Amino acid sequence: MRRTMLFLPGNNAGMLANGDILGADSIILDLEDAVSPDQKDSARILVRNALKYLNYRGCEVIIRINDIETPYWEDDLEAVLPLKPDVIMPTKVSGADYIHRLAAKMTEIEEKNGMEVGKTLIIPLLETTLGIENAFEIAKADPRMAALYLGAEDYTADLRCKRTKEGTEIFYARTRLVNAARAAGIEAYDTPWTDVDDMEGLQKDTELAKALGYTGKAVINPRHVDVVNAVFSPTEAEINYAKEVFAAIEEGKRLGKGAVSLRGKMIDKPIVERARQVLENARAIYGGEF
């Protein structure tokens, strides 16, 4: 489960070394925006060595590579893919052809290194107007696709508008992306909150993302991890209600009832599906039986 995906600059050895103790479900080792062109080679070496020598216990490892229109992306893949990261995150993805080209290169490297083909997944970063318009075809482009992720800073630059805390300017992109991801049967992750000190704004923005259907949210500062984790974790009340739903269904079966109600409301398929998802998330986060 990815409630939080924390960005760590690929050229910061200290942050790379401590990636697994910061509380995030996933860490994104960043070879793109966080790294200036003159540091690409050294960052690539640092990230490669981090994958080789560090044990990121309990953390999914994602590598954000450079755009395929740059001269860096193939070197990124050649360096990190043989070390078997969980996910590759390509940037500025605009259509299915981009994913086809990336997946083909990943397969080539996997075969060359005697690796299991297709095990490393893809979560593309959609941060252009064209990428948002092509969200569904991107989501369906390859079996490796695990999710879509919204990047609002570059997207609003492409829109030629100001990025605001209210987020009105990205509402369309948020809803289109999450709808495309769900239609394709994959997950959706929201853009980071960029004001490090505005924790109240972070809380509200994260609650909005959850209400829109997002699975989790990227974060750019470790201080944001606990807030986002809490919002995307089932509450005790939600867990108890989900248990009541399944208990009512079982009781209905025992009594031979064709229709079952709980708290005066019929239990239909959407309610059952939401209850199932709550309990699955609870098991993933807290462990044990629910």
C-alpha positions in Angstrom: 0.0 0.0 0.0 1.3 3.4 -0.9 -0.3 6.1 1.3 2.9 8.2 1.1 5.6 8.4 -1.6 8.5 10.5 -0.3 10.9 12.1 -2.7 14.6 11.8 -1.8 17.2 13.7 -3.9 19.4 11.2 -5.7 22.5 13.4 -5.0 21.9 13.6 -1.2 23.8 10.7 0.4 22.5 11.4 3.9 18.8 11.3 2.9 19.3 8.2 0.8 20.9 6.5 3.8 18.0 7.2 6.0 15.2 6.6 3.6 13.7 3.7 5.4 13.3 5.4 8.8 11.2 8.4 7.6 7.8 6.6 7.8 6.8 6.6 4.2 5.4 3.6 2.5 7.4 4.3 -0.6 10.5 6.3 -1.2 11.3 7.9 -4.6 15.0 8.2 -5.3 15.0 11.1 -7.6 17.4 11.4 -10.6 15.4 14.1 -12.4 14.3 17.5 -11.0 16.3 17.3 -7.8 19.6 16.8 -9.7 21.2 19.5 -11.8 22.7 18.4 -15.2 26.3 18.5 -14.0 25.4 16.1 -11.1 23.5 13.5 -13.1 26.4 11.0 -13.3 27.3 11.3 -9.6 23.6 11.0 -8.5 23.2 7.9 -10.7 26.2 6.3 -8.9 24.8 7.2 -5.5 21.4 5.8 -6.2 22.9 2.6 -7.7 25.0 2.1 -4.6 22.1 2.8 -2.3 20.1 0.0 -4.1 23.1 -2.3 -3.9 24.2 -1.8 -0.3 21.3 -0.5 1.7 18.4 -2.5 2.9 15.3 -0.3 2.7 13.3 -2.4 5.2 9.5 -2.1 4.8 9.8 0.6 2.1 8.9 0.2 -1.6 11.7 1.7 -3.7 10.8 3.9 -6.7 13.3 5.5 -9.0 12.3 8.6 -10.8 14.3 8.7 -14.1 14.8 11.5 -16.5 12.5 12.3 -19.5 13.1 10.1 -22.5 13.6 13.2 -24.6 16.8 13.9 -22.6 20.2 12.1 -23.0 20.0 10.7 -19.5 17.2 8.2 -19.3 18.8 5.2 -20.8 21.9 5.6 -18.6 19.5 5.9 -15.6 17.8 2.6 -16.5 21.1 0.8 -17.2 22.4 1.8 -13.8 19.5 1.1 -11.6 17.3 -1.6 -13.2 19.7 -4.5 -12.7 19.5 -3.7 -8.9 15.8 -4.6 -9.0 13.9 -1.5 -7.8 10.2 -2.0 -7.2 9.1 0.7 -9.6 10.4 3.0 -12.3 8.8 6.5 -12.5 9.1 8.1 -15.9 8.6 11.9 -16.1 6.5 14.1 -18.4 4.7 11.1 -19.9 2.5 12.4 -22.7 1.0 9.2 -24.3 1.1 5.5 -24.7 4.1 5.6 -27.2 6.2 6.9 -24.4 5.4 3.9 -22.2 5.9 1.5 -25.0 9.4 2.8 -25.6 10.2 2.8 -21.9 8.9 -0.7 -21.4 10.8 -2.1 -24.4 14.0 -0.7 -23.0 13.3 -2.2 -19.5 12.7 -5.6 -21.1 15.9 -5.3 -23.1 17.9 -4.6 -19.9 16.1 -7.3 -17.9 16.8 -10.0 -20.6 20.4 -8.9 -20.9 20.9 -9.3 -17.1 19.0 -12.6 -16.8 16.2 -10.9 -14.8 12.5 -11.8 -14.5 10.9 -9.7 -17.3 8.1 -7.4 -16.1 8.7 -7.6 -12.4 9.6 -3.9 -12.0 6.5 -1.9 -12.4 5.9 1.6 -13.9 4.2 4.6 -12.3 4.3 7.4 -14.8 4.3 11.1 -13.8 1.6 13.0 -15.8 2.6 16.6 -15.7 1.6 18.1 -19.0 -1.7 19.0 -20.6 -1.2 16.3 -23.3 -0.5 13.7 -20.6 -3.7 14.5 -18.7 -5.7 14.4 -21.9 -4.2 11.0 -22.7 -4.4 9.6 -19.2 -6.5 6.5 -20.0 -4.4 5.4 -22.9 -1.3 5.8 -20.7 -2.9 3.8 -17.9 -3.7 0.9 -20.4 -0.4 1.1 -22.2 1.5 -1.8 -20.7 1.0 -4.7 -18.1 3.7 -3.1 -15.9 1.5 -0.1 -15.2 0.7 0.1 -11.4 -0.7 3.6 -11.1 -0.8 7.2 -12.4 0.7 10.1 -10.5 -0.2 13.7 -11.0 2.5 16.4 -11.1 0.8 19.7 -10.6 3.8 22.1 -10.8 4.8 21.4 -14.4 1.2 20.9 -15.4 0.1 24.4 -14.3 3.2 25.8 -16.1 1.9 24.1 -19.2 -1.5 25.5 -18.6 0.1 29.0 -18.2 -1.6 29.6 -14.9 -0.6 30.2 -11.3 -0.4 27.2 -8.9 -2.5 28.0 -5.9 -3.1 26.5 -2.5 -6.9 26.3 -3.3 -6.1 24.1 -6.2 -9.0 25.2 -8.5 -6.7 25.2 -11.5 -5.8 21.5 -11.1 -9.3 20.2 -10.2 -9.9 19.0 -13.8 -6.6 17.2 -13.9 -7.2 15.6 -10.6 -10.6 14.2 -11.5 -9.6 13.2 -15.0 -6.5 11.3 -13.8 -8.2 9.4 -11.0 -11.1 8.5 -13.3 -8.7 7.2 -16.0 -6.7 5.2 -13.4 -9.8 3.6 -11.9 -11.2 2.8 -15.4 -8.0 1.0 -16.2 -8.0 -0.9 -12.9 -4.9 0.7 -11.4 -4.2 3.2 -8.6 -3.9 7.0 -8.5 -1.5 9.2 -6.5 -1.9 12.9 -5.9 0.5 15.7 -6.3 2.6 16.9 -3.3 1.7 19.8 -1.1 4.6 22.2 -1.6 4.3 24.5 1.4 6.5 22.7 4.0 5.2 24.7 7.0 1.5 24.9 6.2 0.3 21.7 8.0 -3.4 22.8 8.0 -3.3 23.3 4.3 -1.7 19.9 3.9 -4.4 18.2 5.9 -7.2 19.8 3.9 -5.5 19.1 0.5 -4.9 15.5 1.5 -8.5 15.0 2.6 -9.7 16.4 -0.7 -7.5 14.0 -2.6 -8.9 11.1 -0.6 -12.4 12.3 -1.2 -11.7 12.4 -5.0 -10.7 8.7 -5.0 -6.9 8.9 -4.7 -5.1 6.0 -3.1 -2.3 8.2 -1.6 -0.1 11.2 -2.1 3.5 12.1 -2.9 5.3 14.2 -0.3 8.5 16.3 -0.6 9.3 16.7 3.0 9.5 14.0 5.8 7.4 16.3 8.1 4.4 15.7 5.8 4.5 11.9 6.0 2.5 11.4 9.3 -0.3 13.7 8.2 -0.7 12.0 4.8 -0.4 8.5 6.3 -3.1 9.3 8.8 -5.6 10.6 6.2 -5.2 7.6 4.0 -5.4 5.1 6.9 -8.8 3.6 7.8 -10.2 5.1 11.1 -11.4 2.9 13.9 -14.9 3.8 13.1 -14.5 2.9 9.4 -13.0 -0.5 10.4 -15.8 -1.2 12.8 -18.5 -0.3 10.3 -16.8 -2.5 7.6 -16.9 -5.4 10.1 -20.5 -4.8 10.8 -21.3 -4.9 7.1 -19.8 -8.4 6.7 -21.4 -9.6 10.0 -24.8 -8.4 8.8 -24.3 -10.3 5.5 -23.4 -13.5 7.3 -26.4 -13.1 9.6 -28.6 -12.5 6.6 -27.3 -15.7 4.9 -27.9 -17.7 8.2 -31.5 -16.5 8.3 -32.1 -17.0 4.5 -32.7 -13.4 3.8 -32.3 -12.2 0.2 -31.8 -8.6 1.3 -29.9 -7.3 4.3 -29.9 -3.9 6.0 -27.6 -2.2 8.5 -28.5 0.9 10.5 -31.7 1.3 8.4 -29.9 1.2 5.1 -29.8 -1.6 2.5 -26.4 -3.2 2.1 -25.8 -3.1 -1.7 -22.7 -4.0 -3.8 -21.0 -0.6 -3.5 -21.2 -0.7 0.3 -19.8 -4.2 0.4 -16.9 -3.2 -1.9 -16.1 -0.2 0.2 -16.1 -2.3 3.3 -13.9 -4.9 1.7 -11.4 -2.2 0.7 -11.3 -0.7 4.2 -10.5 -4.1 5.7 -7.9 -4.8 3.1 -6.2 -1.5 3.8 -6.4 -2.1 7.5 -4.7 -5.5 7.1 -2.0 -4.0 4.9 -1.3 -1.1 7.4 -1.8 -2.7 10.8 -1.3 -6.4 10.1 -3.4 -9.1 11.8 -7.0 -10.1 11.0 -9.8 -7.7 10.4 
